[in-house]
Amino acid sequence: MNLSVLPAADLRRIDGPVPARLAALGSALLVAMPLVMWIANRSAPLVLALATVAFVAAGLTAEGWRPAWRRLAAILRSPIGLALGGFALLALVSLAWSHRPAQGLAAWGEFVLPMACGAAIMASGRFRPGRRFARALAGAIIVAIVFMMAELATGLSLRATLEIGRHQSFIFNRPVLTCQMLSAAAFALLRGGAVATRWDAAWLGLLVLAVGWACFGSESGAAGLGFLVMVGVGLTARFAPRFALAAVAAGFAATMALAPVAGRLGDAVLPASLHERLANSHSRDRVDIWLTFGEAALARPLLGTGFGTSPTLDRHPVAAEVSPPRRTLLAVGHPHNAPLQAWVETGALGAVLLTFAGLACLARLRRLAAADLAPRLALFAGAFAVASVAHGAWQGWWIAALTAAALWLCAPPPDPTASPPTEAEEAHHG
């Protein structure tokens, strides 16, 4: 019997009260992630790690380590697991030619640990959130957004009074993006099912409005772009699923392949008038940065400069191979473009591995019904759009937010009244 496909009530009956309480604690921690990120905008990895401890303890208490080990091995042997594992190994090996290996190792840990936590939670077989926790997640997202927008409206006066943290409004960019990613998971889980209610529909409408408010009301231009992409892709996938999936796959592969020349393409295609209208989003600055890091990527095209080198790339030997007018922009810290950062640091080999992982993820979605495909494809496209124009690629809070969203979406069907799993479903989840 595969425990990962049993209803939550059956898990409680089989496991006993202690594992069930530990699993509930882990689920509650994942629910709390939006609120914790509002308070501390880099805390997502800590929340995910604490949830991992709870879920792993629940699994070990209930059934020992062997079933979890078998599930973990299956995860690592999957196409996505092999591709991401290969990339993580390449990133680690690339520290050998990095000019700052200690800095690279820290970045590697920040990148790998949230993914390892996600794999451990999946392997535990104990994350079955159910509709109650999905409603709680939607509520946590809405409450966190209300708090953030209230703080922005009052000029962060509460934080200034309490002398807590930084008092710049951009500190909410990370929690807004976290709420945005998790909202796709909440939407997917509450969208329908045998026990969906009118309140769920109202809750979802409020969730979409709140996320849109946060994305366009915060300082994160990337969040606004991501919201538009998520809505557009989600609606297209609902009514033309095959076209939407093919379009997202083609766009993803093309963006990954053309990342080193993204700056040249942007410089040639985007008119000055558009840059003027997008001045608040610093579009012209981004194109200049892409041009600079694109030169660095093409100077080390196969294996890159070493994982985690972007923050100090101006002090890397590759800086001498970048044209003098652009060389100073190497000091900005990262290219504000995840595909380009992958090319710069791990070369074509790393970009190929990540491209394969992304396409393998999309391939898993192709058999879903349109209603199930839409929120998952929207999350993929929106997250990739954000990553292509915004923050550093390997930041732990971002990897943790994406991992948490994937966990919610990969959890077995939460409806306790659903029919028993077929042998094919058992094999799929196992």
TINU-167102 format. One record per residue (C-alpha): x, y, z. Coordinates in steps of 0.25 Angstrom, whole numbers, plus 5000, padded with zeros to 4 digits. Layout:
> X  Y  Z
> X  Y  Z
...
***
This chain:
> X  Y  Z
> 5000  5000  5000
> 5005  5014  4997
> 5002  5023  5008
> 5004  5036  5000
> 4991  5034  4993
> 4982  5031  5005
> 4972  5041  5011
> 4977  5049  5023
> 4967  5042  5032
> 4973  5029  5028
> 4987  5033  5031
> 4983  5038  5045
> 4976  5024  5047
> 4988  5016  5042
> 4999  5025  5048
> 4994  5029  5061
> 4992  5042  5068
> 5007  5046  5069
> 5011  5045  5055
> 4998  5052  5051
> 5001  5063  5060
> 5015  5065  5055
> 5009  5065  5041
> 4999  5075  5045
> 5010  5084  5051
> 5018  5083  5038
> 5006  5087  5030
> 5003  5098  5039
> 5017  5103  5037
> 5016  5103  5022
> 5002  5111  5024
> 5010  5121  5032
> 5020  5124  5022
> 5014  5137  5016
> 5012  5143  5029
> 5026  5139  5034
> 5031  5145  5021
> 5024  5158  5024
> 5031  5159  5037
> 5045  5155  5032
> 5046  5155  5017
> 5057  5144  5016
> 5051  5134  5026
> 5045  5125  5016
> 5056  5115  5016
> 5055  5114  5031
> 5040  5112  5031
> 5043  5101  5021
> 5054  5094  5029
> 5045  5094  5041
> 5034  5088  5034
> 5043  5077  5028
> 5047  5073  5042
> 5033  5071  5046
> 5029  5063  5034
> 5041  5055  5034
> 5039  5052  5049
> 5025  5048  5046
> 5029  5039  5035
> 5040  5032  5043
> 5031  5031  5055
> 5020  5024  5047
> 5027  5015  5038
> 5042  5016  5040
> 5052  5020  5030
> 5052  5009  5019
> 5039  5014  5012
> 5043  5029  5012
> 5057  5024  5006
> 5050  5017  4995
> 5041  5029  4992
> 5053  5038  4992
> 5061  5029  4983
> 5049  5029  4973
> 5049  5045  4974
> 5064  5045  4971
> 5063  5035  4959
> 5052  5043  4952
> 5056  5052  4940
> 5054  5064  4948
> 5062  5059  4960
> 5073  5054  4951
> 5074  5068  4944
> 5074  5076  4956
> 5083  5067  4963
> 5093  5067  4952
> 5092  5083  4952
> 5095  5083  4967
> 5107  5074  4965
> 5112  5082  4953
> 5110  5095  4962
> 5118  5088  4973
> 5129  5084  4964
> 5130  5098  4957
> 5135  5103  4970
> 5149  5098  4966
> 5150  5109  4955
> 5143  5120  4964
> 5151  5131  4969
> 5143  5131  4982
> 5140  5117  4985
> 5136  5120  4999
> 5126  5130  4994
> 5121  5120  4983
> 5119  5109  4994
> 5110  5118  5002
> 5102  5121  4990
> 5101  5106  4987
> 5096  5103  5000
> 5086  5114  4999
> 5081  5108  4986
> 5082  5093  4990
> 5076  5092  5004
> 5062  5097  5001
> 5061  5087  4989
> 5066  5076  4999
> 5056  5080  5009
> 5045  5079  4998
> 5050  5065  4994
> 5050  5061  5009
> 5036  5065  5011
> 5031  5058  4998
> 5039  5045  5003
> 5032  5046  5016
> 5019  5043  5010
> 5012  5051  5021
> 5009  5064  5014
> 4994  5063  5011
> 4989  5077  5014
> 4974  5075  5011
> 4964  5086  5008
> 4964  5092  5022
> 4979  5095  5021
> 4978  5100  5007
> 4967  5110  5012
> 4977  5114  5023
> 4988  5116  5013
> 4979  5125  5005
> 4975  5133  5017
> 4989  5134  5021
> 4993  5140  5008
> 4981  5150  5009
> 4985  5154  5023
> 5000  5156  5020
> 4996  5164  5008
> 4987  5173  5016
> 4998  5175  5026
> 5008  5179  5015
> 4999  5188  5008
> 4995  5195  5021
> 5010  5197  5025
> 5013  5203  5011
> 5001  5212  5012
> 5006  5217  5026
> 5020  5219  5021
> 5025  5207  5030
> 5022  5215  5042
> 5020  5203  5051
> 5034  5197  5048
> 5040  5211  5050
> 5033  5212  5063
> 5037  5198  5068
> 5051  5200  5061
> 5049  5187  5054
> 5057  5184  5042
> 5059  5193  5030
> 5050  5204  5027
> 5050  5204  5012
> 5038  5200  5004
> 5045  5190  4995
> 5046  5180  5007
> 5032  5175  5003
> 5036  5171  4989
> 5041  5157  4994
> 5028  5154  5002
> 5019  5159  4991
> 5026  5149  4981
> 5025  5138  4991
> 5010  5141  4993
> 5009  5141  4978
> 5015  5128  4976
> 5007  5121  4987
> 4994  5127  4982
> 4995  5118  4970
> 4995  5106  4979
> 4984  5111  4988
> 4976  5114  4975
> 4978  5100  4970
> 4974  5093  4983
> 4962  5101  4985
> 4957  5102  4971
> 4948  5090  4971
> 4945  5076  4976
> 4934  5069  4982
> 4934  5077  4995
> 4936  5091  4989
> 4926  5101  4994
> 4922  5115  4990
> 4930  5121  5001
> 4942  5114  4994
> 4939  5122  4981
> 4937  5135  4989
> 4951  5132  4996
> 4958  5130  4982
> 4952  5143  4977
> 4957  5150  4989
> 4971  5143  4988
> 4972  5147  4973
> 4968  5162  4976
> 4978  5162  4988
> 4990  5157  4980
> 4987  5166  4969
> 4986  5178  4979
> 5000  5174  4985
> 5007  5171  4971
> 5003  5185  4966
> 5003  5193  4979
> 5017  5189  4983
> 5030  5193  4977
> 5033  5180  4970
> 5031  5182  4955
> 5034  5167  4954
> 5022  5164  4962
> 5013  5171  4953
> 5019  5165  4941
> 5018  5151  4947
> 5003  5154  4951
> 5000  5157  4936
> 5007  5145  4931
> 5000  5136  4941
> 4986  5141  4938
> 4989  5141  4923
> 4995  5127  4923
> 4984  5122  4933
> 4973  5126  4925
> 4979  5121  4912
> 4982  5108  4918
> 4967  5107  4923
> 4962  5108  4909
> 4973  5104  4900
> 4982  5095  4908
> 4991  5088  4897
> 4994  5102  4891
> 4997  5108  4905
> 5006  5097  4909
> 5014  5097  4895
> 5015  5112  4896
> 5021  5112  4910
> 5030  5101  4906
> 5035  5108  4894
> 5037  5121  4901
> 5044  5115  4913
> 5054  5107  4904
> 5056  5119  4895
> 5059  5128  4907
> 5069  5118  4913
> 5076  5117  4899
> 5077  5131  4896
> 5080  5137  4910
> 5094  5141  4906
> 5089  5150  4895
> 5077  5155  4903
> 5083  5168  4904
> 5086  5170  4889
> 5072  5165  4886
> 5066  5175  4896
> 5075  5186  4891
> 5071  5184  4877
> 5056  5182  4879
> 5051  5191  4890
> 5050  5205  4886
> 5054  5217  4895
> 5040  5222  4897
> 5037  5208  4903
> 5049  5210  4913
> 5043  5224  4916
> 5030  5218  4920
> 5036  5207  4928
> 5046  5216  4935
> 5041  5212  4949
> 5044  5197  4945
> 5059  5201  4941
> 5057  5194  4928
> 5068  5201  4921
> 5077  5198  4932
> 5074  5183  4932
> 5077  5183  4917
> 5091  5189  4919
> 5093  5179  4931
> 5089  5168  4921
> 5099  5173  4911
> 5110  5173  4921
> 5107  5159  4927
> 5105  5154  4913
> 5119  5157  4909
> 5124  5150  4921
> 5115  5137  4918
> 5121  5137  4904
> 5135  5138  4909
> 5133  5125  4917
> 5123  5118  4908
> 5124  5103  4912
> 5126  5103  4928
> 5124  5117  4932
> 5132  5125  4943
> 5128  5116  4955
> 5115  5115  4963
> 5112  5127  4971
> 5122  5137  4965
> 5113  5147  4960
> 5113  5156  4973
> 5128  5158  4971
> 5129  5156  4956
> 5136  5169  4954
> 5148  5163  4961
> 5148  5150  4953
> 5158  5148  4942
> 5147  5148  4932
> 5145  5163  4935
> 5157  5166  4926
> 5150  5160  4914
> 5138  5169  4916
> 5138  5182  4908
> 5143  5194  4916
> 5130  5202  4914
> 5122  5191  4921
> 5132  5185  4931
> 5127  5194  4942
> 5113  5188  4942
> 5119  5174  4946
> 5119  5180  4960
> 5104  5181  4961
> 5104  5167  4968
> 5095  5158  4958
> 5090  5160  4944
> 5075  5161  4948
> 5072  5149  4939
> 5073  5135  4944
> 5075  5128  4931
> 5087  5138  4928
> 5092  5136  4942
> 5092  5121  4940
> 5100  5123  4927
> 5110  5132  4933
> 5113  5123  4945
> 5111  5109  4939
> 5112  5111  4924
> 5104  5104  4914
> 5105  5090  4921
> 5098  5096  4933
> 5087  5103  4924
> 5085  5090  4917
> 5082  5083  4930
> 5073  5093  4935
> 5065  5094  4922
> 5064  5079  4922
> 5058  5080  4937
> 5048  5090  4933
> 5044  5083  4920
> 5042  5070  4929
> 5034  5078  4938
> 5025  5082  4927
> 5024  5068  4921
> 5018  5063  4934
> 5007  5073  4932
> 5002  5069  4919
> 4993  5058  4923
> 4985  5067  4933
> 4971  5072  4930
> 4970  5087  4926
> 4965  5091  4940
> 4977  5084  4947
> 4987  5089  4937
> 4983  5104  4937
> 4988  5108  4951
> 5001  5099  4950
> 5005  5104  4936
> 5002  5118  4941
> 5011  5116  4953
> 5022  5111  4944
> 5021  5122  4934
> 5019  5133  4944
> 5031  5129  4953
> 5040  5128  4940
> 5036  5142  4936
> 5039  5147  4950
> 5053  5140  4950
> 5056  5145  4936
> 5055  5160  4940
> 5057  5161  4955
> 5066  5156  4967
> 5078  5147  4968
> 5075  5133  4963
> 5080  5125  4975
> 5074  5133  4986
> 5069  5124  4997
> 5056  5131  5000
> 5052  5129  4985
> 5056  5115  4984
> 5049  5112  4997
> 5036  5119  4992
> 5036  5111  4979
> 5039  5098  4986
> 5027  5101  4996
> 5018  5104  4984
> 5022  5091  4977
> 5020  5083  4990
> 5005  5088  4991
> 5003  5085  4976
> 5009  5071  4977
> 5002  5067  4990
> 4992  5055  4987
> 4978  5059  4985
> 4973  5065  4998
> 4958  5061  4996
> 4955  5050  5007
> 4943  5046  4999
> 4950  5043  4986
> 4949  5029  4981
> 4961  5020  4985
> 4973  5021  4976
> 4975  5012  4964
> 4987  5003  4962
> 4992  5013  4952
> 4990  5025  4962
> 4998  5017  4972
> 5009  5015  4962
> 5009  5029  4958
> 5010  5034  4973
> 5020  5023  4977
***
